[in-house]
């Protein structure tokens, strides 16, 4: 694949992402390292991020695929309480340095796809 060519990788059916509900996890190669990522739906829009807190490079979810706080308004790091805006990944409180790394998504024909980038690739088996 040429460096500037974006691939659209099928992730899940659109019905699997419910506003403020469970995330759909997936693996990516980000900056040369294999790591987890997650997709959520917030206020009708789908969003995805690398599952790595900017405070300490740990996964955010406190239980598998649970990323929203009890209010359903913020993504929260279960380890130290850093809060991130679901629509942008921007730090909104607690111990975080910058925002989450956003992954482009699109919805087409009932399927959510994630998009590759120069530093974001699918895991090769």
Buried (B, 14 or more C-beta within 10 A) or exposed (E): EEEEEEEBBEBBEBEBBEEBBBBBBBEBBBEEEEBBBBBBBBEEEBBBBBBBBBBEEEBBBEEEEBBBBEEEBBBBBBBBBBBBBBEEBBBBEBBBEEBBBBBBBEBEEEBBBBBBBEEBBBEEE
